[in-house]
Amino acid sequence: MSRVESPSHEPKAPEEGGWLDAKERGGVFAIRFTVFLTTFFGRPFARFIALFVALYYTLTSPRARAGIRVFRSRIQPHEASFADVYGQMLRFVRCTLDAFFLVSGKTKAFAVTRTGHTYLAELRDEKKGAILLGAHLGSFYAMRVQSAQERMPLHALMYTANARMLNDALAKLDPASRARVLELDPEGGLDSMLRVRELIEEGALIAIMADRIPSNATADRVVRVPFLGADAAFPAGPFLLAAMLKCPVYLTFGIHRDPDTYDLYCEPFANRIDLPRGDRQAGLRKYVAQYAERLEHYARKAPDNWFNFYDFWAEPSMRPAKLSPGAPASSSLPEGAGPEGAGPEGAGPEGAGPEGAGPEGAGPEGATPGGAER
């Protein structure tokens, strides 16, 4: 597939490591102090201090600024202004601070709309497991809290190592949430994959972020498809995992609107992901392109909810594909392949939802209020 040329006014993001390599900035005290201030003084105060936190990160995060401008150049005819960049950073900070209220049960200040909720309710009532694909667009926490209130068996498959302090702070606000997080091993361990299979068989919903390439990805686990006018790289892992599990797949997004509304969306993606034996790569590309098309729809619907603050269209650094002796270069899985062949490489910072689904997984150079930088 040929790559569409970038708009002439598109800025270039500085070359840096992948999102998974970014480290937390600050310390435990800074994060705990932020949690205390926001939850003690209330959401109006949190929204106020967000103005200054967002300004700080806008001024001190050149990679985030450039990443936002690259994104904006693809959805608007003019170059992104400082107000555009700051507004998008402010949305991110406010969604992150809202997470402290949501996970601690202080939800009265929020209004929630639901579109497609019946799909999840039917899965719960029938005790049927499914994969929920999300992205770093809006907030995962509104959906997570809503699912807990309605007794939906939602679990998040996510990377947590690069935001350990922030995730620990959130877990302290909602201790039960830790049991609902399945931590992905960046080196490809099998334990979480085996646990996912068990949960699906028990009727659980597994949320996965499907929009970021992990730093350890191999070339055969990355798929480039059109997104907002040019080819972008997406991880194959979430789709390979769904194909291996032979379960239904849905798309879920939680879009934030000022001042206090979260619009939750759920829509069917595939009753089952089937990859043809003859050309699995083509089959995989079809599903990834379908995902990218719907992601584009929601990104255009709420552009300031886009929290991938890096050049999303840049060529990711990848390791050579792993090939068995005599095997063709392909990203296909052998029939009935186990988790090692289908691990969601980059299945979501919060992967599925939390760190990859939630705003923390998408900070400016990993930034999160309170000094956490991923």
N, C-alpha and C positions, 0 to 999 in steps of 0.2 A: 504494500500500500504506500503510495507516494505521500510525502509530507507536504501539507499546505504551508505556504510561506507565511511568516508572522507579519502583522501590520507594520508599516514602516516606522510608526511612532512608538512601537513597543520598546520599553526600557529593558535593560539587561540586569538581572539580579547578580550580585557578586557571587563568585564561586566559593562554596563552603561545603562542609560535610553534610550528610543526609540528616533528615529530621530526627532519626533515631539516635544519632550521635550527639545531639545537643544535650548539654547538661543543665541541671537545675542551678539557678543562680540565687544566692542568698542562703538562708539557713532555716532550721526548724523554727527558731524564735520568730523570724519575720513572717512565716506562714501562719503560725499560731496566733500572732498578734493581729494579722489581717482577719483571720476567722473570728477572733474575739470582737474586734471593732465592728465588723459588719453584722454579726449576729446579735450583739448586745445593743447597739444603737439603732438597728433596724434597716430595712431596705432603702428608705429615702436617703439615709446617710451613706449607705453603700453606693447608691447611684451617684451621689455627689462626689465621693472620693474617687469614683471610677473616672471622672473627668480628668483628674490629675494623674492617675495611674496610666491611663491611655495616652496622655500627652507625653509622659516620661518615656514610655516604650516607643512611641512614634518618633521621638527625637533621638533615641539611643539605639534603635534597631535598624540599621541600614538594610540588612537583608530582608526584613519584614516589609519595610517601605517599598523596596524594589519589587518584592513578590506581589504585593497588593497592586502596584502599578502595572505589572505584567498582566495580572488578571483583569484589571479594569480596562486595559487597552483592548481586550477582547469582547467586552460587553457594552462599551460606549464609544462614540465616534471621536471623542476628544481625549487628550491626555489627562490622567488623573490629577486632580488638584490636591493640595495639602489637606483640604477639608474632606475629600473623598477618603484619603488614607487614614486620617484621624478618625473619621466616622466609622470606618470598618474596624479599626483597632478598638474604639470605644464599645462597639457592639460585642466584640470578643470579651473584653474585660467585664462588661456587665453580665454576659452569659456565664462567665466563670464565677463571678461573685454570687449570682443567683443560685449556682449549684450548692453553695454553702447553706442557703435557706431551704432549698428543695430537699436535700438529703437529710437535713435535721428536722424535717416535718413541718417547717414554717411555710405553709403553702397558701394561706388565705389571701395573700396579696396578689396571687397569680390567677389569671384567667386562662383556661385551656380549651381549645377547640380540637375536635377529633374528626378526621376524615379517613374512612376505611377501618375504623375500630372494630367493626363486626368480624373482619377476617381473623384478628387475633383472638377475639372472644370465642369464635368457632373452634380454633385450634386448641384453646384451653379446655373448652367443654368436651371436645372429642379426645383430649389427651394425646394430641398429635404433635410430634416435634417438627421444628422448622428452623431454617436459617433466615435471619433478618439482616439484610445488607444495608449499611448506612454510609455516612461520609462525614468529613469535617465541615459540615454545613449546619449552622445552628447548634442546638444543644441536645445531647443525649439524655441529660438528667431529667428533663420534664417527662419524657417517655418512661424512663426508668422508675420514677416516683409514681406515675400513673399506673404502671404495670403492677407495682407492689400493692397499691391501694385496691386493685381489682384482682389480686391473687393470681397474677399471671407468672408462670415459672420462667422468668427471664434471667439469662446469664450472659455475661459479657466476656468475649474472648479478646484479650488485649495485652499490649506491652506495657509494663509498669516500671521497669528499671530506671528509665530516664526521667521519671517524675515521682520518685518514691516518696519524698517528703509531702508533696501535695496530696497524693493518693492516701497516705497514712492519715493526713489531717481530715480528709473527707470520710475515711473509714471510722475515725473516732466520733464523728457526728452521727454516723449510722453504722454501728458495729456489725449488724447483720449483713451489710452489703458485701463485706469481704468474702463471705462464703459464696456470693453470686458472681465473683470475678474469677475467670480462668486465665492464669498468666501464661503468656506465650514465651517460649524460650527462643531468643534471637538466633541461637545456634541450631535450632531445629529439633529440640527434644520431642519425644513421642508421648510423654505422659498427658499433656493437655489434649492432644488429639484423641487419645483413647478415652479420656474423660468426656470429651464432646460427643463421641459416638454413644457412650452410655446414656448421657443426658437426652440426646435425641430419641433414643429408644424408649426412654421414660416419659417422653412427651414434652420436653423442655424447649424453650425458644432461645436460640443462640445468636446474639447480636455481634456483628463483625463490621469493622470499618473496611471498605473495599477500595479506598482511593489513594492509599500511600504505598510506595515501594519501600520495603525494608532495606537496611544497609547491607544485609548479607544475601540479597537476592542474586540468583543466577540468571543468565540471559534467557534460559528456557522457561523462566517463571515470571516473565514480564511480557505484557501484551500492549502494543501501541494501537490506539483507535482514535477516530476523530472526536474532538471535544472542544467546543467553542471556536471552531474554525481551523484547528491544527491538530495534528496527531499528538496525543499525550500518552505517557506510560502508566499502566495500571497493573496491580499485582494479579497474577493468575491464581494465587493460592486460595482465596475465598471461594472461587468458582470451582476449582478442582476439589476442594473439601466438600462442597455441596454435591458435586457429581459422585463422589465416593460414598457419601451418606445416603444418596437417593431419597432425599426428603424435599418437601416444598420449600420454595424460596420467595421471600417478600422483600420489598424495599420500604425503609422507614426513615423519616426525616422529622426533625423538630425545629421549626422555624420561629425565631423570636421577632415580635413586633412591639414597638414602644406603645405604652410604657411597661406593660406587665403581661402581655399575651404570648402564649406559646401555641402555635398551630402544629398539631401532630398529624402526620400523614402516614398511611400504610397502604400499599398497593401490591397486588400479586405480580411476581416476576416470572416464575416458572413453577409448574407443578412438580417438575423434576428436571435437573440439568443432565441431559444425555449428550455425550460426546461420541460422535461416530468413530468406529474403529478405523475406517479408511483415512480420515483426515481430522484428527482430533484438534489440531491447531486451528483449522478453519471453524470448527464448531465452537471452540473456546473463544475465538475472536468474535463470533456472532453474539455470544452472551455478554462479553465485556462491552461490546459496542452498544448493546441494548441498555446496559447499566449506565454507560457514559451519556447516552441520549437522555435518559430520565434525570440523571444528575445535572445535566445542562439545563433542563427544564426548571428545576428547582433553584439552581444557581442564578438563572435569569430572573426568577420570581422574587428572590431575596438576595441580591448581590452582596449586601453588607454582612450577610451571614456566612460568607465564604471565609473559612479560617485556615486555609493552607497558605501560610505566609512565606512562600518561597516560589521560585520559578517552576510552576507545575508542568511546563512543557519542555523543560530542559532534559537532555539525555541523562538518565540516571547512571551512576557508576555501578557496574555489576561484575560479579565474578564469572568466569567461564562456566558454561553449562556442564553439568555432571553427566558423563556418558558411560554407559556400560560397554565393555569390549564388543565391537561390532554393531553397536546400536546406532541408529540414525539420529542426527541432531534434530530433536523434536521436544516440544514441551508436553507431549502426550503422556498419559499414565497407562501402564499396562492394565489390562482388564482385571478388576478386583484389587487394584493397588491399595496398599495400606496407607496409614497416615503419613508415612515418610514421603510418599509420592504426592500427597495432597495437602501438605501443611500450608495454611494460609500465610505464606510469606508476607507479611505486611498486612495481615488481616487486621488491621486496625489498631492504631494506637489505642488505647482504651479500646483498642481493637475493635471492638465490636461496638462498642458503645462507649464505655467509659473512656478510657484513654484513647481513644481513637475515635470514639464516638463523641465524646464530650469535648467541650472547648479546651480542657487542659491539654488534650493531645495535639492541639494545633497552635500553640502560642507563637508569638513573634520570636523567632529563634528559640522557640521553646518557652517563651516567657509566660509567666502566670502571675497574677497579682500577689503581692507579698514577697516578690523577689524570686519566685521559682522560675527557672528557665530550663526548658527541655533541651 
